[in-house]
Amino acid sequence: MFAVHLLAFYFTKLKEDQIKKVDRYLYHLRLSDDTLRDIMARFQAEMVKGLGRDTNPTAAVKMLPSFVRSLPDGSEKGDFLAVDLGGSQFRALQVKVSQDGKQSCQLESKYYPTPKEVIQGSGAELFDYVAGCLLDFMESRNLTYKKLPLGFTFSFPCRQTKLEDGVLLSWTKHFKARGVQGTDVVSSLRKALEKHKASFGIDVDVLALVNDTVGTMMTCGYEDERCEVGLIIGTGTNACYMEEMRHIDLVEGDEGRMCINTEWGAFGDDGSLEDIRTEFDREIDQGSLNPGKQLFEKMISSLHLGELVRLILLKMTKEGLLFNGKASTALCTKGKIEMKHVAAMENIAVQHVCTIVSFRSANLCAAALAAILARLRENKKVLRLRTTVGIDGTLYKAHPQYAKRLHKVVRRLVPTCDVRFLLSTSGSTRGAAMVTAVARRLAEQRKRIDAVLAPFLLAPAALREVRDKMRKELEHGLQRDTQGTATVKMLPTYVCGTPDGTEKGKFLALDLGGTNFRVLLVKIRSGRRKSVQMYNKIFAIPLEIMQGTGEELFDHIVQCIAEFLEYMGIKGARLPLGFTFSFPCRQASIDKGTLVGWTKGFKATDCEGEDVVDMLREAIKRRNEFDLDIVALVNDTVGTMMTCGYEDPKCEIGLIAGTGSNVCYMEDMKNIEIVEGNEGKMCINTEWGGFGDNGCIDNIRTEYDKEVDEGSLNPGKQRYEKMTSGMYLGEIVRQILIDLTRQGLLFRGQISESLRKRGIFETKFLSQIESDRLALLQVRRILQQLGLDGTCEDSIVVKEVCGAVSARAARLCGAGLAAIVEKRRQNQGVERLEVTVGVDGTLYKLHPHFSRVLRETVKELAPQCDVTFMLSEDGSGKGAALITAVAKRLR
């Protein structure tokens, strides 16, 4: 210490001109904001390089995935062990995490020395020593014979493929144990613990391998939920942060976030910092145990700053700038001046050199940290980022000016980030316990979430069973003896032909099937220049009309027709009309249809059991303003098939996958026992939404399906439709979310008022949430619009729930369709069937995955059928006109 006091004395005697000389001499250690921004940009480029699968092998900054996917949420609880290997002392801890309405974390720990012969001996000796220390700790606290989860803080760069493994890339911090590099350190620790298991009753489950930087972030994350960056500035230096999975090419999957251990100490190892490295930096590097490596760390960490000061002072003395040119023994001896001396000198404001050296370290650290913060802000797509950085390390804690300098420069470099710096307490080891606690919480949550969603993941055998049951129900609906009790009604439509290209003329079409009603004028041209032109107007149907009387409903429809005819200037023309009526009707001819039962929220009285064409004619008479020739009553599914049949003669099936769900197809007359005649074909409107109303698919219905059914307008009816159509999928999702929240697996266990509202979760939200282009933050915003303020982890679970519900709907729909196409193949008596399915409906059109899953299921369950899916363009309107045109042609 005498040498240090002597140095301090001489520095106080420096004249003003000498201070200026020192400033000029150390000018190259001062970094301007422009230079720091340039370094910040270089580090950002290195981050991108490190995250890329193709570029990672050559990246200096390795950006190692830690497989830590979630921060503490306050619900963690239990007893955990933690061990910390990475410095001059080894540490063992017992961490008690309790919730009980108020989170708390209690620690008991013990330090053990890490002897030189151990850290530079064999790997087996090192891990035996760690296991022995842990045994001693457990015995001192009566923890033997208790099975406890363990978090292992291992403060060296490791490549991980999961949370509980890690292959050591290289030793740092003077560790040199043989035979460890390139091996899984968790396996080595487990082997060492196994030796003690039988003899001493140690039963420890190593759940997590954690870098000290990650541990720091997790410790601070327990206190501040905004903490998503960890920073170590001490003997070594490193940073970690929560990165979006979609940017991490090194790991499969793109949902959620994962903590990335940057290992930024190697920044510059590829020569990218040569322009700011000094002769002193090079000398320190050449004299180190790992020359050419960890160059950024050697410019920042406390392990090297004292030596940097010594080299500068020695050269200045030799050049006569200090101590009258006479160098003391302290200056001439490597390692004689340590960082604690530098800090002490600066405390008494006498060491200008120390200030510049430590400020350069803080500036460089700030530039790299600013790059991480800027990336976080960009990932979140926010104008201002509010975040917390958890920090540990002797340099940050002990140096009187370092923290202040770091904070100031970071805020200057990223003015759009509001950063809180939170000092970690027992960061690395307590953090390992927190990672272990989070890992256990997530594992338990995953098990429970999987149990909830398991019934939606229908196995191939279950889908084949649905296909076969559907086939059986189709046959029942076609047969005279069983049709009365069949759940799949197989209603004849009396549409006996598809378009042949000769259709022409002007037609009116009506489209009633939802909350909107359309009136269309359709002009069909035949011949070589065949075309279809359409003009339409949309009218709303108020709820009071939908659920009023039948007379009020049809008077409203006729009023809308009158407005349209007036609008088009054709009120006097008596045009043929096709009426698309998207509800189950029993038809006796193409222009007669008795309503079997309302669906889709309609409840108008005095309609069921009545001929809806007659009801429309009566309403037209009551108005007494115009007359129309009602040629055809059309189901929207049939209209879809006819529209696509106009383009493709192979189209013999129509599918609606939207608000409702239904299929029609061309059946051989000889198989339709409920209609006279055996010649030709007729389109059958299956009304397959009622499939399962007899209980035949109860084995795959979940408690959530039953809840939705019981709360619907028609409980016990349309059960298949309630599992496959857009009107109900959002409600199924809502029921699952309520259950998961009650179980404490979502939204911190709090069921919001909005989540209690039936119908709040519309099916369009499923389509938006499941979009591959949508980041989790956008999913979170959608949930916030619904009054559901969840975390990113909540967003992942919600997305998973939506995926399970919509995928099941698509598979069930595919199983039903497979039964239809296989029936057509057998009807035609061919080895292989080529057929086109005309499709309409918002679920099929707008959902990002529904159509693909549907197609894959049909291919799997009907392998002898080559099915082409053709999107219908306005099947319900254009199709009605085409059916009318075909009916007039055939008539």
N, C-alpha and C positions, 0 to 999 in steps of 0.2 A: 504493500500500500504506500510505502514511502515514495516509490517511483511515481505513483499517481499524484500524490500531493506536490511533488517536485514539478511535474508537468503543469499542474494547475497554477502554481506560483509563477512559472515562466510565462504562461499565457496571459496572466493579469498584467504583466509588465510590457506586453506588446504595445508598440506605439500605433497611432491611428494609421500611419502609412503602411505599417506591417499588416494590419487588418485588411487594408485594401489589396495588398499584395497577395494575401491568402485568398481573398475573394477572386482575384484574377487567376490565381493558380488553380483554384477549384471550380472555375467557371463551367468546365465540361460536366461537373456533377450536378449542376443546376439544370432542371428540366422545365422548359416553358409549357404553358397550357397547350399550345399547338402541338408540341412534341408529345405531350401526354395523350392528347386526342388521337394522334397518329398511332401511339402504342395501343391505345384502346381499340382502334380499328383493326390493328394487326392481331390482337388477342381475339376479337370477335371472329375474324377469319379463321383463326386456329381452332376455335370452338366448333365452327361449322365443319371444318376438316376432320376433327376428332370424332364428331357424331356420325359421319358418313361411313358406310360399310366399305366402300372402295378406297376412301382416302385415309381412313383411320390408321392403316399400317405405317404410313409415312408421316403421320401427324406427330409433332413434338408433344402437344398437349393431348393426352390420351382420352380424356372425357369418359372415364370408366363408369358404366352403369352400376349402381349399388344395390339395385332390386329393393330399395326402400321406396314403397309406392304411396305411402300415406304419412301425414304428420299426426301427432297425438290429437285426439278430439275431446279429451277430458273424461272419456268413459272407460279408460284403461284401469285395471285394478289387478292386485295380486302381488305375490312375492317373487322376486327375480334375483338372479346372481349376475354379476358382471366382472370381467377381468380386463385389464388394460395393459397391453404390451406395446411399448414404443418409445420409451425414454430411459432415463438413468434409473428409474424405479418402476417396479411392477406393482400393480394395485389390484386388490380384490374387494368387491363390494357386495353387500346385500341391500337391495332397493325394495322398499314397500310402497306400492302405489295404491292409494285408496280413493274411492269416489264419494260414496255416502252423501251425495248432494253437494259436496265441496271437495274439489280435487286436492290431494296432497301427496307429497313424495318424501319419504324418510330414507336416509342413507346411514349405513354403518360400513366403514371401510378399514383396510389395513394395508400399509405399504411394505414392500419387500425390495431389497436391493437387487439390481440385475448385474451380477459380477461379470467382469470382462471375459473370463474363461468360459462363461455360459453363452454370452451373446456372440462370441467368436469361436465357439466350439462346434460340436455337431448339432444337427437339427433335433435328433432324438434327445440329446442332453437338454436343449433349450425347452422343449415341450414337456419333458419330465419335470423340469424345474417349475414350470408354470403349473402343472397338475399338482405338484407337491405343495406349492404355496396356497393353491386353492383348497386343498385338503386341510392344511393347517388353519386357514381362515374358517372353513366350515366347522371344524372341530371346536374352535374357540367360541363359536356361536351356536353350538348344538344343532347344526344343520345336516349332519350326516344322517343317512337313512331317510332323508326327505327328497322326493323327486322335484327338482326345481329347474325351470328354464334358464338358460345362460345366454348372455350376450357377450361376444368376444370383440373387444376393441383392439384392432391390429393396425397400427398407424404406418403402414407401408403400402405402396401401390400393388393392388391385386386385381386380377381380372376375374369377375364373378359371372356365373351363369344362373345363379339363384341366390337368395338371401343367405342361405346357410352353407355356402362354399366360397372359396377364393384361392386362386392360384397366384402365388407371389411372383410378381414381375421382376423386382429387384430390391435389394436391401438399401436402406438409407440410414442416416443418423448413426454411423459407426457400427451398425449391426452387420455381422458377416457369417452367421451360422451356416455351416456346410450342409449341402444336400437338401436345402429348403426351396431355393429358387426353382420355379417351374412345377411345384407341387401344391396340392390343396392343403392349406394350413389348418383348416377345420378338421380334416381327416387326421392330420398329425396330432392335433389336440385331443380328438376323440380316442385315438389309440392310447395316448398317454393316460387319459382318464380311465379307460377300460382296465388298465393294469391295477388301478386302485379300487375299482368297483367292488370286487369280491372281498378283498382284504379289509377295506375300511368303510364299506357301505356308501360310497359316493355313487349317486344316481343322478347325473346331470344331463339335460337335453340341450345341446347347443343349437339354438334356434336362429341365431343371426351373427354374421360377421360384419363388423362395422369399422369404418375408418374414423379416426378421432375427429375429423372435420364434420363428418355426418353426425357423429355423436353430439357435437357442439350444437348443430342446428336442431337436432331432436330435443335436446335439453331445453333450449330456448323456446322451441315450438310448443312445449308443454305449458310454458308460462304465457306465451304470446302466439295466438293462432295465425298471425300474419307472418311469422318467421319462416322464410323459405330459402334462406342463404346461410351457410355456415362458413366461418373464416377462422383460420389459425395463423397467428403471427407470433412466433416464438422461436424456439430452437430450429424448427422448420417452418415452412409456410405452405398453405394450401387453401382451396375454397371448394365448396360444393353448393349446389342449388337444385331446385325442383324444375325439371325440364319436361316439356310436353312429350308424351310418348310418340306422337306422330313424327317427331323430329329425330328420334333415336333409331337410326337404321340398324344398330348393333343388336337390338332386341326385337323379337317378334311382337306384333300387336301395336295398335295406335290409340288405345283408349287410356285416358287418365294421364298421370304424371309419374315420373320416377326421379329420385335424387341422383344427380350426376356428380361423381367425385372427379373434379377437373384434373387433379395432379398438375397444377399450374407451375410447380417448381421447375418443370422441364421446358417451360416456355423459353424460346431462344436457343435451344439445343441444336436447332437446324440452321443457326446463323442469322435468324431474323432480327436479333437485337445487337448485332455487331457494331452498328453505328453509335450505340450509346454505351457500350462497354468500354471501360478504361483499362489502362495498363495495370492498375491495381487489381481490378476484377480478374484479369487474365492470370496474374501472378497467384492470386488466391486459388483459382481453379486448378492451375498446374500443380500446386502443392497439396491438393485435396486427395481423398481416397478414391474419388470417381471423376477424374479430369474429363472435361467435355460434356458432363451431364449435370442436370439440375442447375443450369446457369442463372435462371431467374431467381431461384431460391437463394443462390449465393450472393445475389445483389440485394436481397431483402431480409433474410432471416438473421436472428440475433447470433446464431452460431458463427457467422462470418463478419458481422459489422465491426466488432472489436478489432479483428485482424485487419480489416480494411482501414480503420483509423490508424492503426500502428504503422502500416506500410506508407500511408500518406505522410504521417508525422516524420517517419524515418527519412523519406526522400526530401522533405522540406528542410529537415535539419542538415542533411548532407549538402544541400544547396545553400546553406547559410541563412535560411529564413527563420529558423527557430534555434533556441538554446545555444546561440553563438557557434553553431555548426558542430556542437559536441553531442553525440547520441549516447544516451544512457543504456545500461544493460537491458532495462525494460523495453526500450525501443528496438533493440537488436534481437530480442528473443521472441520467436514465433509463439503466439498464443498467450503472451504475457498480459496484454490488454484485452479484457473481456467486455462484453456489452454492459455489464453492471457498472464497470468503471466509466464507460462512455456516458451512461445515464447520470451517474453521480456528478461527473464533470459538468454536464449541461445544467444540472440543478443549480449550480453556483454561477452559471452564465459565463464561464471562462473558456469554454472550448468551442470556438467557432467552427473548427473542422468537424467536431462531433455533431453539431447542429446540421451542417450541410449533409453529412453522410446519413444521419437518421432521417432527415427530411427527404432525401432522395428515395430511401427505402419506402417511406410513407407515400410519396408521390407515385412510385411504380405500383405499389399495392393498390392505391386508389384507382389508377388507370385500368388495371385488370378487373377490379371489383365493379367499376363503372360500366365496363363492357358487359358483365353478367347482368347488372341491373337494367341496362338498356335492352338486353335480350328478353328479360322477363316482361318488361313493359310492352315490347313488340309482340311477344307471344300472347299476351292478354288483350292486345289491341285496345289499350286505354290511353287517354291523353295524359293522365297523371297516374303514376304508380305509387301506391302506399304499401310499403313492405318493411320487414324487420330483418336485420342481419345479426345472427348470433355469433359472438366473437369469444375466442379464448387465446391464450398464449402469453408468455412472460413479457415479450417486447411491448405488446399492447397494454398490458396491465401495469408494468413497472416503470416504463419510460414516461417522464413527466409531460412531454410535449407530443408524443407520437399520436395518441388517440385524437387529440384536437386537430392536428395537422391532417390526419387521414379523413376525418369527417368533413373538414372544410373543403378539401380538394375533391372528394367524391361529389359533394353537393354542387360544386362549381362545374364539374364535368357532365353531370346528369341533372340539370335543374328541373327536369320533369318528373323526378323521382323523390318522393318524400320518404326518407330513410330513417328508421330508428335503429340505433346500434345498441344491442343488448348483451351485456357481459354474462358469459356462461359461468355457472357454478358447478364444479365437478363435471364439466361438459362431456369429455370423451367417454368416461365410464358410465356415468348416470345416463348419458345418451344411449349407450349400448343397451342398458336395461330398458329404456323407453322404446327403442327400436324393437326389442324382444317383446315388450308389452303390446306394442302396436301390431306386430306380426301375429301374436297369439289372438288379439282381438279380431284382426282381419280373417284369420283362419277359422275362428268360431263363427264370425259373421258369414263367411263364405259358405260354410257348411249349412247354416240355417237358410241362407238365400237360395242355395242349390236345392234344398229340400222343398222350398216353396215353389220353385220353377220346374222341378223335376216332372210333375204331371203334364207340363206343356211340351216336353221334349219327347214326342211320340216316336217310338221305335218302329222300324220297318214292318215288323210283325203286326203291330197295332194298326198301322195304316192299311196293310193288306186286309185286315179284318174289317176295317171301315169300308174299303172298296167292295168286299164280298157282301157285306150287309146292305150296302147301297144297291148292288145288283139285284139282290133278293127283293128289296122294296120296290125297285123299278118294275119287276115282273108282277108283283102283287097289284101295283097300280094299273097295269094293263089288262089284268084278268077280270072278267065279269064277276066272278064269285067273291073275289077278295078286294075289289076296288073300293067298296064302301067303307072298309075299315083300314085301308092303306094310308100310311102317313105321307107317302110321296104320291100325290094325287094323279099324276100323269094325265093331265087334262088335254083332250084333243082340241086343236086350234082351228081345224078345217082349212088350214093353209096347206094345199096339196101340191104346190109347185114352187120352184125358186125362179128368179128372173132369168129370161133367156135372151134379153137384149132387144126385144121387139116392143117393149113397153114404152108408151108415150102419152103426153097430155098434161093437163093441169089438175092438181089434186090439193085438197086441204088435208092437213094432219093436225090432230090434237095430241098433246102429250101430258098425261096426268100420272105422276108417280112419286111426287115429293112435295116439298113446301112451295115449289114454283110450278106454274102451269104454263105450257107454251102452245101457241097457235102458229101454224106454218102454212105457207103457200109453196108447193113444190112443183117445179116444171121439169118434166122428164122428156128428153129428146132421144130418139132411137137411131139406128143406122150406124154408118161409119163414124159420125161425129156425136155418138151418144154421150149424153151428159145429164147431170142433175143440178138444177139451180134451186136454191132455197131462200125464202124470206120468212123471218119469224119475229115474234114479239113475246116477251116473257112477262107473266103476270104473277104477283104474289098470291098465295092462298093463306089468309090469316088463320091463326089457331082456332078462333071461335067458329070459323067456317068448317075447318077440318074435323072439328069435334061437335058440330051443330047437327042440324037435320039434313037428310038426304036432299030434300027439296031446296034448301038454302045453298047446298054445295053445287047442285046442277044449275040453279039460277045464276050463281056466280060464274060458273064455266061459260054459260051462254052469253052473259054480259061481256066477258072477255072476248068471245068469238065476235060479237057485234062490234066491239071497239076495233078489232083487228081488220074485219072486213071494211069498215069505214076508213081505217088508216090506209088500206091497200086500194080502196076505190072499187071493190068488187062485191058490194053488198047485194046486188041484184042477181048475180050469177048463181046457178044451182050446180055446185061442183061436187064431184064424188069425194067422200071423206073417209079417212082411216083414223080410228080412235085408239091411240096407244093408252091402255089402261093397265098400269103395272101392279095389279093386284090379282090374286087367284080367282079365276072365273071358270065356271063350268059352261062350256059352249055347246049349243045344239046345232049351230051352223056358224058360218064365218061372221055373220052380222048379229048374232045373239049371244049374250053371255050373262050368266047368273053369278053374282058375287058370292064366293064361298066364304070369305072373311077378310076384314081389313088387316093391313100390316102397316109398318113404317109410321106409326103415330096417328093414322087416320081412325076416326071413331064415329063418323057421321051415322046418325040413326036411320032406320027404315030403309037400309040399302042391302044388307046381307039377305041373300035368298031372292033378290029382285034382279030383273034384267036391266043392266046399266045402259044398254043401247036404248031401250024403251024410256028409261028415265031421262036420257039426253033428248030424245025426240019430244017427250012431254014438255020439257023445259023450253025447247025451241018454239013449240006451239004456244006456250004461255006468253012468250015474249012477242010472238006474231010479227016479226020484222023481216025474217028471211027464212028460206027453206034449204035444207042440205040433203044430199043422197048419202046416207051412212052405209058404206059398202062393207067395211071390215072393222071388227074389234080386235085389237092387236095387243099382245103383251110386249113389253120393252125388250125382253130376251129374244122373242121371235123377230122383232124389228131389227135387232142387232145382227142376227143370222142372215136376214134378207139383205141388209145393207152390204154385208161382206160378200154374200152370194152374188150380188150384182157385179162385183169385181172378180170373184174367184168361184167358178162352178163347183169346186171341191168342198166349198163351205156348207156343211150339213149340221153344224152345231152352233148354238149361240150361248154365250156365257155372260152373265152380269156379275161383276165383282165390285160393288160400290157400297152405297148406303144399305142396299139389300143384296141378297145372293140368290141366283137362280140359273137354271140351264134349260134349254130346249134342244131338240134334235129331230131329224127326219127318221121316223120309224116306218117299217114295212106295215102296210095295212093289215096283212094277215096275222100280225102279232097284236093288233089292237082289238081285243074282244068286245070292248064297250062301244064300238062303232061298226055299223054294217058295212060289208064289202071287204074283198081280199086283194083288190088290184091296186097297184101303185103305192105311194107313200103319203104320209101326213106328218106334219110337224106336231110334236108332243111338247107341251109346256109342263115340264116335270113338277114345278113348284117344290123343288127339293129342300126348301127351307124348313119344311115340316119333318124332314128325316130325323128320327130319334124321338119324336113325340110319344112313341110307344115304349120308350125306355131302352131301346136296343143299343144305344151308345152311352148309356149311363155310366159304364165302366171307365169312360175317358172324360166325363164331365167333372169339373173341379168344384170345390165349395164356392169359388168366385163366379163360375158360370151359373150356379144355382142362385146365388145372391142377385146377380144381374137379371135372371129370369123372373124371380119373385118380385123384383121391383119394376118390371116392365108393364106395359099396358095390356099384354096378353100372356100372363103367366102360364107355363106348361105347354105353350105352342111355339112353333118355329125355332126349335132348340138348335138345330144345325145352323140355321141362319144366324142365331145369336152367338155362335162360336166362330163364324166365318165372315160376317159382314161389317162394313164400316160403321154402321149405326151403333154397334155394341162393343167394338174392340176397345175404344177409349174408356168405356165404363168398366170393362174387365180390368184394364190397367189400373184404374182408380181404386178398385176394390183390393187389388194386390198391394198397391202403395199404402193403403190404410193399414193392411195387415202387417206389412214390414215396419211401418212406423210404430204401430202398437208394440211390436217386438223389440223396438229400440234400434232397428237396423237402418233407419232412414230419418232424416230431418230432426236429428237429436231426440227422437221419440215424441216430438210434438206434432199432433194432428192439427193442422191449421183449419180455420173456418172454411176456407175455399175448398180444401180437400174433402170436406164433409158434403159438399154440394153435388148432387147427382147430375151427371152430364157435363161437369166442368171440364173434364179431360176429353176433348173432342178427338176424333180419329185423325184429323189433320195434324195434330200435335205429334202423333206417332210417326207420321211421314216425315215431319220436320226433324224430330229428334233422332230418327234413324238414318238421316242423310249422312253419307260418307264424307261429304264436304264440310260438315258442321263440326267445329271444334267444341270441346266440352264447355268452354265459357259461353258459347252461344246457346248450348243446351240449357245451361244454368239460367241464362236470360229468359228463355222460354218458360222455364219453371217459375221464375220470378214474376213473369206476366200473369201466371196462374196463382200468384200469392204463395208460392212454395219456395222459400229461401233456403236452398241447400248448398252443400259444399260441392267441390268437383267430384269427390268420392260418391256423393249422393247422385250426381248427374250420371256417373257410370252405371250405378245400380238401376236408375230409372230407364236409361237407354237399354240395359239388358232386359228389363221387364218388358219394355215395348217390343224388343226383338223377339222374345219368347212368345208373346201373345200373337204378334202378326205372322211369325213363321209357322206357328201351329195352324192359324187360319188358312194360310196358303197351302200347307200340307193336307189339311182336311179337304179343302176345295179340290186339290189335285187328286186325292184318293177318290172323291166322288166322280170327277171328270174321267178318271181312268176306267171306272165302271161303265160309263157311257160309251167311250171310244172302243172299248173291248167288246161291248154289246154290238156296236155297229160292224165291227170286224167279223164277228160270228154270224150276224145277220147276212152279210154279203158272202160268207163262206170262202174268205180269202186267207192265205197264209200271212200276208202283210197288208195292212190298211194304210192308205195315204188319205188324210182328212184334214180339213182346215176348220179351226174354231174361231168364229167371230167373237171378239171380246169388247165389252164396254164397262165403264164404271170407274169411279175415282180411285178406288183402292188399287185396282190393276194399273191404272194410268199414272198415278202420282206417288204411290208408295215406292221407295227406292229399291226394295228387295222382293216384294210380293210376287211380281210376275216371274222373276227368275226361279224362286222356290217352287212356285206352282208348276212351271214347265219341267223342272228337274223331277218333281214328284210323279207327274204323269209319265215321263219317260221311264222312270224306275218301276212303276206299277203296271204299265201297259207296254212292255218292251217290243211287242210285235206291231205296234202302231207308230207310224211316222206322223206326228201331229204338228201342224203349222198353226201358229197363233197370229191372227190378223186383227189389228186394232180397228174398231168400228168408228166411222166418222158419222156421228149423229144417228145412231141406229134407231132410237126411239121415234125421231121425227121423219127422217128420210126413209126408214124401214117401213113405217106405217103407210107412207105414200106408195112405196114399191109393192107392198102387199095388196093395197087397194088396186094398183095398176095390174098386178098379176091376176087378182080375183076378177077384175073386169075382162081381162084377156080370156081367162078360162071360162067366164060366164058367157 
